[in-house]
Amino acid sequence: MALKIAVCIKRTPASTSVAIDASGKVQTKGLPHGINPFDEYALEEALRIKEKLDGTVTVVSAGEAEAEEVIRGALALGCDDGILLADPAFAGSDGTVTASILAAALRKAGAQLVLFGKETTDGGSGQMPSFTAAWLDCPSAIGVRKVAAVSDAEITVERGMEDGVDTLTMSLPAVVAVTKEINEPRLPSLKGKMAAKKAPVAKWTAADLGLDAAKLGGAASPTQVLSMEPVPARPAGVSIPGGTPEEKAAALVQKLKEAKFI
């Protein structure tokens, strides 16, 4: 039986030069966007597993209509089909609610193995893989740097830890979040790009997923971001005077004493 693989991807700004308006909201309109860079590694790993097991790869993305462009970019690489989760009811959903939406779509798609990049470049929380696995009630592993073995029943992965490497075997369905050390993403072929332009992309709403729109985005989410502010500029450093290394060392010791570090 062919393994059903799904990859969750996100359309993110291709630049870190975002602006925060007077209301404390991040503004990204007008900036170039593309697929979240970390998701490229998840796509590549999914395609490698597909090639080994003769499986299928479905790309899933939640967002506005513009997110279809990153789905087509994934299809150009060799993914089989794409699903765009777009509904006004999804707007303003926090991480927990977004994960519930993804989980409903993954369940409907019959995904057995779900891959994520380790985090997104806009939010950077790295919570979505674990949240989604919780909604799916299945095992998960984050920080995965190698898929050691996979079948239609289980997957064995290596996960980087502070004090070494863990090797985990999980039964499927399971969720895996990969790091950029896992592989080198491929580039799309001209044939793949042409095929992706014509490929159908399914568009699912809350109703399609059997979700209550009143319990999703905006005020219905358990958390809301009230405001954001830029990281303060780093203050100027302190220059330690002295004509010789000995004089500099003595001046440094004096500074540390004045600051009560020693």
C-alpha positions in Angstrom: 0.0 0.0 0.0 1.4 3.4 -1.0 2.3 5.6 2.0 0.2 8.8 2.2 2.6 11.7 3.1 1.5 15.2 3.8 3.7 18.3 4.1 2.4 21.4 5.8 3.9 24.6 4.3 3.4 28.3 4.8 3.8 31.4 2.7 6.1 33.8 4.5 7.8 37.1 3.7 11.0 36.6 1.8 12.5 39.6 3.7 13.0 40.3 7.4 12.4 44.0 6.8 8.8 44.1 8.1 7.2 47.2 9.6 5.1 47.5 12.7 2.4 50.1 12.4 1.0 52.4 15.1 -1.5 49.8 16.3 1.3 47.3 17.0 0.5 45.1 14.1 3.1 43.6 11.7 2.7 44.9 8.1 4.0 42.7 5.3 2.0 44.0 2.3 4.1 44.9 -0.6 7.0 42.6 0.5 8.0 39.6 -1.7 6.7 36.3 -0.3 7.6 32.7 -0.9 7.6 29.3 0.7 8.9 29.3 4.3 12.6 28.2 3.8 12.5 25.5 6.5 9.5 23.9 4.8 11.7 23.2 1.7 13.6 20.6 3.7 10.4 18.9 4.7 9.2 18.8 1.1 12.5 17.3 0.0 12.4 14.6 2.6 8.8 13.8 1.7 9.8 13.4 -1.9 12.7 11.1 -1.0 10.4 8.9 1.1 7.9 8.9 -1.8 10.6 7.7 -4.2 11.7 4.9 -1.8 8.2 3.6 -1.0 6.2 4.7 -4.1 4.0 6.9 -1.9 2.1 10.1 -2.6 2.8 13.6 -1.3 0.0 16.1 -0.5 0.9 19.7 0.2 -1.3 21.5 2.7 -1.3 25.3 3.4 -3.6 27.5 5.5 -3.9 31.1 4.5 -5.3 33.6 2.0 -5.7 32.9 -1.7 -2.1 34.0 -2.3 -0.9 30.9 -0.5 -1.8 28.9 -3.6 1.5 30.1 -5.2 3.6 28.2 -2.7 1.5 25.1 -3.1 2.1 25.3 -6.9 5.8 25.7 -6.2 5.7 22.5 -4.2 3.8 20.7 -7.0 6.6 21.8 -9.4 9.1 19.9 -7.3 7.1 16.6 -7.7 4.4 16.6 -5.0 1.2 15.0 -6.2 -1.6 17.3 -5.1 -2.2 20.4 -3.0 -4.9 21.6 -0.5 -5.4 25.3 0.3 -7.3 25.9 3.6 -8.9 29.3 3.0 -11.9 30.7 4.8 -12.6 34.2 6.3 -13.4 32.3 9.5 -9.7 31.2 9.7 -8.4 34.8 9.9 -6.8 35.7 13.2 -6.6 32.1 14.4 -3.9 31.5 17.0 -1.5 28.6 16.9 -3.8 26.2 18.7 -6.7 26.9 16.5 -4.6 26.8 13.3 -3.3 23.4 14.3 -6.8 22.2 14.8 -7.6 23.3 11.2 -4.5 21.6 9.8 -5.4 18.4 11.8 -8.9 18.4 10.4 -7.6 18.7 6.8 -4.9 16.0 7.4 -7.4 13.6 8.8 -9.7 14.2 5.9 -6.8 13.7 3.4 -5.9 10.4 5.1 -2.3 11.4 5.8 -0.2 8.7 7.5 3.0 10.7 7.8 3.0 14.5 8.3 6.2 16.5 7.8 6.8 20.1 8.9 9.9 22.4 8.7 11.2 23.1 12.2 9.7 26.6 12.3 8.5 29.5 10.2 10.6 32.6 9.6 7.8 35.0 10.5 6.6 33.5 13.8 9.5 31.3 14.8 7.7 29.6 17.6 8.2 26.0 16.3 5.0 25.0 18.1 2.8 24.0 15.1 4.1 20.4 14.6 3.5 19.5 18.3 0.1 21.3 18.4 -1.0 19.5 15.2 0.1 16.1 16.6 -1.8 16.7 19.7 -5.0 17.4 17.7 -4.3 14.3 15.7 -3.6 12.3 18.9 -0.5 10.8 17.4 3.2 10.7 18.2 5.6 13.4 17.1 9.3 14.3 16.9 10.8 17.7 16.4 14.4 18.6 15.6 14.7 15.6 13.3 18.0 15.6 11.4 17.7 12.1 9.7 15.0 9.6 8.7 16.8 6.3 9.4 14.0 4.0 8.2 10.4 4.3 7.2 7.6 1.9 6.2 3.8 2.1 5.9 3.6 1.2 9.6 6.4 3.0 11.4 9.2 5.5 11.1 12.6 5.7 12.8 14.3 9.1 13.1 17.3 10.7 14.6 16.7 13.8 16.7 19.4 16.2 17.7 19.6 16.9 21.5 21.8 19.2 23.6 23.8 16.2 24.9 23.7 14.0 21.8 21.3 12.3 19.4 18.1 10.4 20.2 16.9 7.6 17.9 13.1 7.2 18.0 10.8 4.7 16.4 7.1 5.8 16.1 4.1 4.0 14.7 2.2 5.8 12.0 0.3 8.1 11.8 3.0 10.4 13.1 4.2 14.0 12.8 7.9 14.9 12.1 9.5 18.3 12.1 12.8 18.4 10.3 15.9 20.6 10.5 17.9 21.9 7.6 20.7 19.3 8.3 18.5 16.5 7.0 19.0 17.1 3.2 19.7 19.4 0.4 16.4 20.6 -1.3 16.1 20.1 -5.1 15.2 22.7 -7.6 12.1 22.4 -9.8 12.4 21.3 -13.4 10.9 23.1 -16.3 8.6 20.2 -16.9 7.5 20.4 -13.2 6.9 24.1 -13.4 4.7 23.7 -16.5 2.7 20.8 -14.9 2.2 22.8 -11.7 0.6 25.7 -13.5 -2.2 23.4 -14.7 -2.5 21.1 -11.6 -5.8 21.4 -9.7 -5.5 22.7 -6.1 -8.3 21.8 -3.8 -9.8 24.6 -1.7 -11.3 23.6 1.6 -13.3 25.8 4.0 -14.4 25.3 7.6 -17.6 23.7 6.3 -15.6 21.2 4.2 -13.7 20.2 7.3 -16.8 20.0 9.5 -15.6 22.8 11.7 -17.7 25.4 13.5 -16.6 28.7 12.0 -17.8 30.6 15.2 -15.1 28.7 17.2 -12.1 29.5 15.0 -10.4 32.8 14.2 -10.4 36.2 15.8 -11.9 36.6 19.2 -12.8 32.9 19.3 -9.1 31.9 19.6 -7.8 31.4 23.1 -5.0 33.9 22.6 -4.6 37.1 20.6 -1.5 39.2 19.9 -2.4 42.6 21.2 0.7 44.4 19.9 4.3 44.0 18.8 7.3 46.3 19.0 10.7 46.1 17.3 13.7 44.8 19.2 15.6 47.7 20.8 18.8 48.7 19.3 21.9 47.3 21.0 23.5 50.0 23.2 27.0 51.1 22.4 29.8 49.1 23.9 32.3 50.3 26.5 35.9 51.0 25.4 38.5 49.9 27.9 41.4 52.4 28.0 45.1 51.5 28.3 48.3 51.6 26.4 49.4 48.1 27.2 47.6 44.8 27.9 48.4 45.1 31.6 46.8 48.6 31.7 43.7 47.4 29.8 43.4 44.4 32.2 43.6 46.7 35.3 41.0 49.1 33.8 38.7 46.2 33.0 38.9 44.8 36.6 38.1 48.3 37.9 35.0 48.5 35.6 33.8 45.1 36.8 34.3 46.2 40.4 32.3 49.4 39.8 29.5 47.3 38.2 29.8 44.9 41.2 30.4 41.9 39.1 33.5 41.1 41.2 
